[in-house]
């Protein structure tokens, strides 16, 4: 694929800066997948630089789902400046989060929000399920850790697979957006109702 065509395609797919798309297209002129991965890594590294910055602006996205409007979601997404809060990509991200929450019903934003008591309750429940399995304790411990990891991926918004692209998590989307917009972006809180 000629560099110019790849550059244009990368820009459409990622929304990354012109210079970053050009750099990726020149570095990997014949490999779109490597060029996309290069951009992803650069955006994530850039997002990490902004992670500690204060977020005082943002939006609250409200969404109701279904013909009967029986699922409702409110999600607060924060950023550093009102300029970014008005950005269409930022607003689109907030809307996609609301759709994700409506469809995937997470319980927490991240695993850090899960109390140690909740984790211990889950482990005890899993251990009870496995008590008559006849497996050695080391194997049971590994099974419990695997079940807990699966629970985190289902219950924590940032770890969930993005419903439109299972190859990405919500955390991946957040880092990409933060890297693209050049600001710390944070999912502050959400609530989901269902009739």
C-alpha positions in Angstrom: 0.0 0.0 0.0 1.6 3.3 -1.0 2.5 5.6 1.9 0.0 8.3 1.1 -3.0 5.9 1.0 -1.8 4.3 4.2 -1.4 7.7 5.8 -5.0 8.7 4.9 -6.4 5.3 6.1 -4.5 5.5 9.4 -5.8 9.0 10.0 -9.4 7.9 9.4 -9.1 4.8 11.6 -7.3 6.4 14.5 -8.0 10.1 14.5 -4.3 10.5 15.6 -2.4 13.6 14.6 -1.2 14.1 11.1 2.4 13.9 12.1 1.9 10.6 14.0 0.0 9.0 11.1 2.7 10.2 8.7 5.4 8.8 10.9 3.7 5.4 11.2 3.0 5.2 7.4 6.7 6.0 6.7 8.0 3.5 9.3 5.7 0.7 8.1 4.6 1.5 4.5 3.7 -2.1 3.7 2.2 -3.2 7.0 -1.1 -1.5 8.1 -1.3 -3.7 11.2 2.2 -2.7 12.4 1.5 0.9 11.6 -1.8 0.8 13.7 0.0 -0.9 16.6 2.8 1.8 16.4 0.2 4.5 16.7 -1.6 2.7 19.5 1.6 2.4 21.5 2.5 6.1 20.9 -0.9 7.2 22.0 -0.8 5.1 25.1 2.6 6.4 26.1 1.4 9.9 25.6 -1.8 9.2 27.7 0.4 8.0 30.5 2.1 11.4 30.6 -1.2 13.1 31.3 -2.5 10.6 33.9 -1.7 12.6 37.0 -3.2 15.9 35.8 -6.2 17.4 37.4 -9.6 17.0 35.7 -12.0 19.8 36.4 -14.1 19.8 33.2 -16.1 17.2 31.4 -19.7 16.1 30.6 -22.5 14.0 31.9 -23.8 11.7 29.2 -27.4 10.5 29.6 -28.8 7.6 27.6 -32.0 5.5 27.7 -32.1 2.3 25.8 -34.7 0.2 24.1 -38.1 0.8 22.5 -39.7 0.8 26.0 -36.8 3.0 27.4 -36.4 0.4 30.2 -32.6 0.9 30.7 -31.2 4.3 31.6 -27.5 5.3 32.1 -25.7 8.4 33.4 -22.0 8.6 33.1 -19.6 11.4 34.1 -16.5 11.7 32.0 -13.9 14.3 33.1 -11.1 16.1 31.3 -8.7 19.0 31.9 -10.2 21.8 29.8 -13.6 22.9 28.6 -12.1 22.9 25.1 -11.7 19.1 25.2 -15.1 18.7 26.9 -16.7 20.3 23.7 -14.6 18.1 21.4 -16.8 15.7 19.2 -14.4 12.8 19.8 -14.7 13.3 23.6 -18.5 13.5 23.4 -18.6 10.4 21.2 -16.5 8.5 23.7 -18.9 9.5 26.5 -21.8 8.3 24.4 -20.1 5.0 23.7 -19.4 4.6 27.4 -23.1 5.0 28.1 -24.0 2.4 25.5 -21.4 0.0 26.9 -22.8 0.5 30.4 -26.3 -0.1 29.2 -25.4 -3.3 27.3 -22.7 -4.8 29.5 -23.9 -3.8 33.0 -20.6 -3.2 34.8 -20.6 -2.9 38.6 -17.5 -0.9 39.0 -15.2 1.4 37.0 -12.0 -0.4 37.9 -10.8 -3.3 40.0 -9.4 -0.7 42.5 -13.0 0.2 43.3 -13.8 -3.4 44.5 -13.5 -3.8 48.2 -11.2 -6.4 49.7 -14.3 -7.8 51.5 -16.0 -8.3 48.1 -13.0 -10.1 46.8 -12.7 -12.3 49.8 -16.5 -13.2 49.5 -16.0 -14.1 45.9 -13.0 -16.3 46.7 -14.9 -18.0 49.5 -17.8 -18.7 47.1 -15.5 -20.1 44.4 -13.7 -22.2 47.0 -17.0 -23.6 48.2 -17.9 -24.5 44.6 -14.6 -26.4 44.2 -14.4 -28.1 47.7 -15.6 -31.5 46.4 -13.6 -31.5 43.2 -10.8 -33.6 44.6 -8.2 -31.2 43.1 -5.1 -30.2 45.1 -5.1 -26.9 46.9 -2.6 -25.3 44.5 -4.8 -26.2 41.6 -7.9 -24.9 43.4 -6.0 -21.6 44.2 -5.2 -21.1 40.5 -8.7 -21.9 39.4 -10.0 -19.3 41.9 -7.6 -16.7 40.6 -8.7 -17.4 37.0 -12.4 -17.1 38.1 -11.6 -13.8 39.8 -9.9 -12.4 36.8 -12.9 -13.4 34.6 -15.2 -11.7 37.1 -13.1 -8.5 37.0 -13.3 -8.5 33.2 -17.0 -8.8 33.3 -17.7 -6.5 36.3 -15.2 -3.6 35.8 -15.9 -1.2 33.0 -12.3 -0.4 32.2 -11.5 -4.1 31.8 -14.6 -5.0 29.7 -14.2 -5.8 26.0 -15.6 -2.9 24.0 -18.9 -4.1 22.6 -18.1 -2.8 19.1 -14.6 -4.3 19.0 -13.8 -7.2 21.3 -10.0 -6.8 20.5 -10.1 -3.6 22.6 -11.0 -2.9 26.2 -12.6 0.3 27.5 -9.2 1.1 29.0 -7.6 0.9 25.6 -10.2 3.3 24.2 -9.6 5.7 27.1 -5.8 5.7 26.6 -6.2 6.2 22.9 -8.5 9.2 23.3 -6.3 10.7 26.0 -3.3 10.3 23.8 -5.1 11.8 20.8 -6.6 14.8 22.6 -3.5 15.4 24.8 -5.3 15.5 28.1 -6.0 13.4 31.1 -9.4 11.8 30.7 -11.1 10.0 33.5 -14.4 8.1 33.9 -15.5 9.6 37.2 -18.7 7.7 38.0 -21.8 6.1 36.4 -25.2 4.8 37.4 -27.4 2.3 35.5 -31.1 1.8 36.0 -33.3 -1.0 34.6 -37.0 -1.6 34.8 
